[in-house]
Amino acid sequence: MEQLRQVETPLGVISYFFVQKKIKNLNLRINRHNEIVVSVPLRVPPEQADEFVRDKARWIEGVLERREEDRRELEPLPGREECRARLCSCVLRVYPLVESAGVRFPQIKIRSMKSQWGNCHWRQGYITLNTALARCPEALRDYVALHELVHFLHHDHGPGFYARMTQLMPDWQARRQALRGCSWVLEA
């Protein structure tokens, strides 16, 4: 059962959801709606969770500030043709990285999706990219395009997939992390 709590911190009052469940450790997360959720083992009293939030106040503030900066940096969603142009151009930019491995240029589909940036249909020879991705910076669009193209070589997210991503785009993990900060646009 969730309980909304407030705790006074050196940075001001922080509201959070307190959840007790069968787990071993205290967990703090900030969901895509910027709600703070603290899950604790059943035996942990709310006051211990309050102290945990108080200790993490600077970290919480930093995450929320970075997310707000990310929101300000994103452009509004362009029209359908501009969307298609941006998303196709990112595939064209990164395709040469996989072409020499035998990947055929895929058909590109675009559509609005609620929970993912893209997907690969390797058997059918096409990838689908989320129209919301057109709002993101070019480097993040390129990451998603390459991610989907690498699925033509490695169909799952096994070690081979990540090794190939690292080989082709050494900073892919930083790009993925930056993209997570943009996840709110999936619901916009």
N, C-alpha and C positions, 0 to 999 in steps of 0.2 A: 504494500500500500504506500502511495506517495503522500508526502506531507510537505507543504510549502513552508520553508523556514527563512528567517532573516538573521543575519549575523553582522554585528558591528566590527569593522576592520579598520586599520589605520588609513585605508583608502576610501572609507565610507561604508554604507550598508550594502551588503550583497545578499540578494535573495537566491535561494536554491531549492531544488527538490530533494528531499531526504527519502531514500528507499532502502529498506532492510530486506535482504534476501540471503539465500544459501550460497555464500561466497566466502573466500578466505581473507581477502584484503579490502581496504577502503579504495574505492575507485571514484575519480572525479572526471567528468567529461562535460564538454560544452557542445550541445547538439546543433544542428544546422539552423535552428531558430534562435540561437544564442541563449538558450536556457541552460542553466548550470544544474547538473544532476550528480548527486553523491550517493553511490551505492555502498552499503556497509554490511558486514556480517550480522546475522540476527542478534547476536549478543551485544553489539555496540550501541551505546546510548546516543541520542541525538546531540548531546553536548560534545561528544568526541568528534562528531562530524562537523559541528560548528567550529571547533578548534582547527580541524583539518582545512576547512575553507579559509579561516583566518590566516593560516600559514601559507596558503596558496594564493592569497589575494593578488600579489604582484603578477604572478603567472596568469591568473584569470584576466586581469586588466590588460596585460600584453596581448593575449589571444584576441580579446574583444577589440582592441585598438587595431591590430593587424587586419582583422576581418572588415572593420569599417573602412580602412584604407583600401583594401581590395575592392570593396563595393564602389568607392568613389572612382577608382581607376577604370572600371568596366564601362564600356560604351553601351548605349541603348541597342536593343535588337534591331538590326537593319532589315530592310525588306527582303522578301524571299530570293530575288535574283542576286542581291548583294551577298546574302547568306551563302548561297550556292557558290558564288565566285570566291569568297573567302575560304570556304571549306575545301573546295576543289584545289585552290592554289596551295594549301598546306599539304595536301596529298602529293601534288606535283613536286613540291620542294623536297619532301623526304623520300619519295619513291626511289630515286637513284641509289639510296642506301641499301635497298633490298633487291633491286633489279638484278644485280650480279649473282644473287643467290638463287635465281630462277623464279622469282615471284612475278607473275603476270600482272599488268596494270589492272586493277579491279574496277568494276562499275561502282560509282559512288552514289549513294542515296542519302538524302537528308530528311530529317523529320524531328519533330518535337518529342522529346522523351523525358519522363519524370525522374528516372533514377540512374541513368548512365549517360556518359559522354559519347560513347560510340560502341559499335559491336562489329564483329567480323563473321561473315558467313562464308567460310573458306571453301566449303564444298560447292557452293553456288557461284563463287567468284565475285562477291561484292562486299563492301563495307557500308555501314550506316553511321552517319555522324549527326549528332544532336544540333539542331539549329541554335540552341543557346551557346554553343561553343563559339559561334561567330562573335559573341560579345567579349570573349577572352583575348588576352594578348596573343600575338602571333606565336611566340615560343611555346605557349601552352597548347595551341591548336596543333602545332607541329608534333608535340609529344603524343597527343591522342592519335593523330594520323599514323605516326610510326608504330605506336602500340598496336593498332589494328592491323597494320601491314605485317608486323612480325608474327601475328597469329597465322598467317599463311605458311610460315615456317615451323612454328610451334603452336599447336592448337590449344594448349592449356597454359596455365601460369606456373609451369614447372621450372626447375633450375635452368634448363636450356633457354627458355623464353627470357628470363632475366639476364642471363649471360649475354644473349644476343642484344638485348636492349642496352646493356652497359657497353658493349663493343661499338654499337652504332650511335648511341647518344649518351656519353658518359655522365651527363648531368640529369638524366631522366628522373632520378629520385627527387631532386630539388624541384623539378618541374611538376612532378606528381603532387608534391606537398603544396606547391603554390596553387595548383588546380583545386585541391581540397578546400582551400580558402574561398574558392568561387562557387562552391556547391549550392549556395543559396539560389543561384540563378536557375537551377533545375526546377525550382518550384515557383519561380516568378511568372 
